[in-house]
Amino acid sequence: MHLAVLPLAGGEGLLAHSIRGEPATFDRLVLVCTAVEWWERHQVVLYLAAIAVGAVVGLLVPAVADPLESAINPVLGLLLYATFLGVPFTAIGRAFTDWRFLGVVLVLNFVVVPVVVFGLSRAVAADQAVLVGVLFVLLTPCVDYVIVFTGLAGGARARLLAATPLLMLLQIVLLPVYLWLMAGAEVVGAFDPHPFVEAFLLLIVLPLVLAAATQLLAKRFRAGRAIEGVVLAAMVPLMMLTLAVVIGSQVFGVSSALGQLLIAVPVFVVFVLIVAPLGALLGSAARLDVPSRRAATFSGVTRNSLVVLPLALALPASFALTPLVVVTQTLVELVAMVVMVAGVPRLIRPRISTAENV
C-alpha cells in the first residue's frame, strides 16, 4: 500500500513517503496523520500555550532556570535538524543562484534595519547597558529558528537557509562597526566573535550535516525513512518545546529587573511593526515570489538573540543589564513570531489561486 502526505509547516506537504506493509502499519500511520493535522491546524494556539507554560513554570519555580538554559542549544539544534530535514538539499543548491532574493535579504538586514535601529535606539541612549543590549540584538539577523517560522508561514525556507552563511559572516564583520558608530569604542573593545562561530557550527552546520545524512539514508533504507517521518511529524511539538524552554529559562531574570527593562519593550515592538512591512515592500519591489517575500519579511524581523546572548554575558560588570535586554527582546519576538505565522500568509498572498512552492 502507498501512503502518504503529512501536511506540515504552514500547510506544506513536507513529508511524502511510500510505505509498504500490513494493515496495522496503515492504521498507525492514519493515527499519526490525524494527530499531525490536528496540531497543524491549532499550531498558533499551541505555541501561545507553550509560551504561557514556560512563563508560569519559570516564574513559580526559579530553580529551573539554569537547567532549562543548558537545554536551549540541544533543543534548538534538534528543532533545526527537523527543519533542515524537511528541506530537499537540491532546493538549497538552487537557492544559492537566486541573487535577487539574496540581495533583498542583505539590503534589508544590513542597510535598512541599521537605519531603523539607529533611530529607535535613541530612545534608550541615556542608559548604556540598555542601549548596548538593544544594538546587540537588533543589528544581528537570525540564522536559526527564523528558518522554522518561515517554513510554518509558507515561506522560502531553502532560500533563507542558503543565505545563512552570508548573514552570519556579515554580522560578525559589521556588528563592531555598527557598535562603534552607535555606542562608542568602549563597547567594541569588549566584543568577542567566538560565540558567533560556535553557534554557527553547533546550530547550523551540525544539524545540516545530520539532516543531509538522514536524507541519504531515507533514500536507501526503511529505517532512514522511518526516522525522517518521525522527526518531521514532530515539528510542531519540537517548536512548542523550544518556546517553553527558552521562556522558562529566562522569564524570572527578566521579571526581577522589569522596571529597568520596560523602556526597551516599546523599542522591540515598534521594530517589528516597522521592519515587517518594509521587508514585504522591499520583496515586492524586487518582484520576488510570494514564498520569497514571506522569507524576506521574517528575516528582517527575526533577530539573533540566542547567539548574541553569550556575547552579552561576556561583557564587563557595568553591562550587567545587557543580557536581560537581549532576553527581553527574545520574549517579545517569540510572541511576534507566533502572530506572524498566522498573519503573514494572509497579508502576503498570491494574486492567483495557484500555490507557489520552493
Secondary structure, 3 states (H helix, E strand, C coil): CCCCEEEECCCEEEEECCCCCCHHHHHHHHHHHHHHHHHHHCHHHHHHHHHHHHHHHHHHCHHHHHHHHHHHHHHHHHHHHHHHHCCCHHHHHHHCCCHHHHHHHHHHHHHHHHHHHHHHHHHHCCCHHHHHHHHHHHCCECCCHHHHHHHHCCCCHHHHHHHHHHHHHHHHHHHHHHHHHHCCHHHHHCCCCHHHHHHHHHHHHHHHHHHHHHHHHHHHCHHHHHHHHHHHHCHHHHHHHHHHHHHHHHHHHHHHCHHHHHHHHHHHHHHHHHHHHHHHHHHHHCCCCHHHHHHHHHHHHCECHHHHHHHHHCCCHHHCCHHHHHHHHHHHHHHHHHHHHHHHHHHCCCCCCCCCCC
